């Protein structure tokens, strides 16, 4: 699915990621990003850009997103090796 959120979007940065990470997520959501819904949790999504993966909760009213986790793309794959 494509997740696109724009307008007056508020992103809560719960883990105090650098501003650049939050800005990249905001741009990604404004452009529309392929998102994978978490099958165990409603309104939770994983999305990615060229270099990073984001795990977010998108509030149902669609004006607020909670950034729960972000990691470099491929980092978890290397940890499994």
Short mmCIF file of the C-alpha atoms (twelve columns), coordinates in Angstrom:
data_MODEL
# 
_entry.id   MODEL 
# 
loop_
_atom_site.group_PDB 
_atom_site.id 
_atom_site.type_symbol 
_atom_site.label_atom_id 
_atom_site.label_alt_id 
_atom_site.label_comp_id 
_atom_site.label_asym_id 
_atom_site.label_seq_id 
_atom_site.Cartn_x 
_atom_site.Cartn_y 
_atom_site.Cartn_z 
_atom_site.pdbx_PDB_model_num 
ATOM 1  C CA . UNK A 1  0.000  0.000   0.000  1 
ATOM 2  C CA . UNK A 2  1.061  3.598   -0.468 1 
ATOM 3  C CA . UNK A 3  1.063  5.740   2.648  1 
ATOM 4  C CA . UNK A 4  0.813  9.445   1.866  1 
ATOM 5  C CA . UNK A 5  0.294  12.019  4.567  1 
ATOM 6  C CA . UNK A 6  0.702  15.710  3.990  1 
ATOM 7  C CA . UNK A 7  -0.654 19.004  5.136  1 
ATOM 8  C CA . UNK A 8  -0.126 19.886  8.776  1 
ATOM 9  C CA . UNK A 9  1.631  16.624  9.682  1 
ATOM 10 C CA . UNK A 10 2.950  16.298  13.216 1 
ATOM 11 C CA . UNK A 11 5.687  13.684  13.748 1 
ATOM 12 C CA . UNK A 12 6.402  12.719  17.346 1 
ATOM 13 C CA . UNK A 13 10.041 11.686  17.592 1 
ATOM 14 C CA . UNK A 14 9.809  9.346   20.587 1 
ATOM 15 C CA . UNK A 15 13.457 8.251   20.560 1 
ATOM 16 C CA . UNK A 16 15.015 11.630  19.797 1 
ATOM 17 C CA . UNK A 17 16.405 10.746  16.381 1 
ATOM 18 C CA . UNK A 18 18.394 13.512  14.666 1 
ATOM 19 C CA . UNK A 19 16.315 16.157  12.896 1 
ATOM 20 C CA . UNK A 20 17.548 14.861  9.516  1 
ATOM 21 C CA . UNK A 21 15.897 11.484  10.120 1 
ATOM 22 C CA . UNK A 22 12.575 13.131  10.980 1 
ATOM 23 C CA . UNK A 23 12.824 15.478  7.984  1 
ATOM 24 C CA . UNK A 24 13.527 12.541  5.663  1 
ATOM 25 C CA . UNK A 25 10.463 10.727  7.040  1 
ATOM 26 C CA . UNK A 26 8.314  13.837  6.574  1 
ATOM 27 C CA . UNK A 27 9.420  14.112  2.923  1 
ATOM 28 C CA . UNK A 28 8.839  10.415  2.364  1 
ATOM 29 C CA . UNK A 29 5.298  10.642  3.737  1 
ATOM 30 C CA . UNK A 30 4.540  13.772  1.704  1 
ATOM 31 C CA . UNK A 31 5.689  12.083  -1.534 1 
ATOM 32 C CA . UNK A 32 3.914  8.825   -0.757 1 
ATOM 33 C CA . UNK A 33 5.851  5.761   0.276  1 
ATOM 34 C CA . UNK A 34 5.312  2.053   -0.113 1 
ATOM 35 C CA . UNK A 35 4.363  0.870   3.333  1 
ATOM 36 C CA . UNK A 36 4.009  -2.597  4.807  1 
ATOM 37 C CA . UNK A 37 1.290  -2.824  7.431  1 
ATOM 38 C CA . UNK A 38 2.217  -4.666  10.602 1 
ATOM 39 C CA . UNK A 39 -0.219 -7.602  10.599 1 
ATOM 40 C CA . UNK A 40 -0.204 -7.759  14.411 1 
ATOM 41 C CA . UNK A 41 -0.805 -4.064  15.124 1 
ATOM 42 C CA . UNK A 42 -3.404 -1.838  13.510 1 
ATOM 43 C CA . UNK A 43 -2.114 1.488   12.137 1 
ATOM 44 C CA . UNK A 44 1.563  0.445   12.481 1 
ATOM 45 C CA . UNK A 45 3.681  0.520   9.321  1 
ATOM 46 C CA . UNK A 46 7.185  -0.110  8.105  1 
ATOM 47 C CA . UNK A 47 8.361  2.075   5.237  1 
ATOM 48 C CA . UNK A 48 11.703 2.786   3.678  1 
ATOM 49 C CA . UNK A 49 13.625 5.150   1.477  1 
ATOM 50 C CA . UNK A 50 16.887 4.452   -0.337 1 
ATOM 51 C CA . UNK A 51 18.953 4.207   2.831  1 
ATOM 52 C CA . UNK A 52 16.728 3.864   5.908  1 
ATOM 53 C CA . UNK A 53 13.783 1.876   7.272  1 
ATOM 54 C CA . UNK A 54 11.181 3.533   9.502  1 
ATOM 55 C CA . UNK A 55 8.666  1.920   11.858 1 
ATOM 56 C CA . UNK A 56 5.784  4.250   12.603 1 
ATOM 57 C CA . UNK A 57 2.337  4.456   14.101 1 
ATOM 58 C CA . UNK A 58 -0.026 6.564   11.979 1 
ATOM 59 C CA . UNK A 59 -2.868 7.851   14.127 1 
ATOM 60 C CA . UNK A 60 -6.260 7.165   12.538 1 
ATOM 61 C CA . UNK A 61 -7.066 10.863  12.112 1 
ATOM 62 C CA . UNK A 62 -3.962 10.994  9.841  1 
ATOM 63 C CA . UNK A 63 -2.579 14.228  11.237 1 
ATOM 64 C CA . UNK A 64 -0.092 12.640  13.627 1 
ATOM 65 C CA . UNK A 65 2.662  10.052  13.162 1 
ATOM 66 C CA . UNK A 66 4.780  8.527   15.902 1 
ATOM 67 C CA . UNK A 67 8.309  7.590   14.827 1 
ATOM 68 C CA . UNK A 68 9.009  4.466   16.865 1 
ATOM 69 C CA . UNK A 69 12.210 3.217   15.241 1 
ATOM 70 C CA . UNK A 70 14.559 3.924   12.357 1 
ATOM 71 C CA . UNK A 71 17.603 2.000   11.180 1 
ATOM 72 C CA . UNK A 72 19.917 1.892   8.182  1 
ATOM 73 C CA . UNK A 73 18.574 -0.305  5.409  1 
ATOM 74 C CA . UNK A 74 20.127 -3.763  5.533  1 
ATOM 75 C CA . UNK A 75 21.329 -3.457  9.141  1 
ATOM 76 C CA . UNK A 76 19.033 -6.184  10.474 1 
ATOM 77 C CA . UNK A 77 19.907 -8.472  7.567  1 
ATOM 78 C CA . UNK A 78 23.614 -8.252  8.446  1 
ATOM 79 C CA . UNK A 79 22.896 -8.987  12.118 1 
ATOM 80 C CA . UNK A 80 21.183 -12.257 11.134 1 
ATOM 81 C CA . UNK A 81 24.281 -13.532 9.266  1 
# 
